[in-house]
């Protein structure tokens, strides 16, 4: 997996602790990893970053040889 195929978006859990949501590409799939056992609380800026990461991941998946 290339470094550009993984994105980390800062967020908070319900208790206000810093956490991360991670988006990465695995073969021909987009994987979203939330904080374990937690809810991710995202503000408008973080939602924008998550949206951009998901868009970039979908582009990476579309370029995967299996999908060509």
C-alpha positions in Angstrom: 0.0 0.0 0.0 1.5 3.4 -1.0 1.5 6.1 1.6 -0.9 8.2 -0.5 -3.5 5.4 -0.2 -4.0 6.1 3.5 -5.6 9.1 5.1 -6.0 10.0 8.8 -8.7 12.5 9.9 -8.6 13.9 13.4 -11.8 13.8 15.4 -13.0 13.5 19.0 -14.9 10.8 20.8 -18.0 11.5 22.8 -15.9 12.3 25.9 -13.9 14.9 23.9 -10.7 12.9 23.6 -8.6 13.2 20.5 -9.0 10.2 18.1 -8.6 9.5 14.4 -10.7 8.1 11.6 -8.6 6.3 9.0 -9.4 5.8 5.4 -7.3 3.4 3.3 -7.4 1.4 0.1 -7.2 -2.4 0.3 -7.0 -4.0 -3.1 -10.2 -2.7 -4.8 -12.1 -1.6 -1.7 -12.2 1.6 0.5 -11.8 0.8 4.2 -13.0 3.2 6.9 -11.6 2.6 10.4 -13.3 4.5 13.2 -12.0 4.7 16.8 -12.5 1.3 18.4 -15.7 1.1 20.4 -16.2 4.8 20.0 -18.3 7.3 18.0 -16.3 9.8 16.0 -17.4 13.4 16.5 -16.4 15.6 13.5 -16.7 19.3 13.1 -17.2 20.9 9.7 -13.5 21.0 8.8 -13.0 17.4 9.7 -16.1 16.4 7.7 -14.5 18.2 4.7 -11.3 16.2 5.3 -13.2 13.0 5.5 -15.0 13.7 2.3 -11.8 14.5 0.5 -10.1 11.3 1.8 -13.1 9.2 0.7 -13.0 10.9 -2.7 -9.2 10.3 -3.1 -9.7 6.7 -2.0 -12.4 6.0 -4.6 -10.1 7.5 -7.3 -7.3 5.2 -6.1 -9.6 2.2 -6.2 -10.9 3.1 -9.7 -7.2 3.1 -10.9 -6.7 -0.4 -9.4 -5.9 -3.0 -12.2 -8.9 -5.2 -11.2 -11.3 -2.3 -12.0 -9.9 -1.4 -15.4 
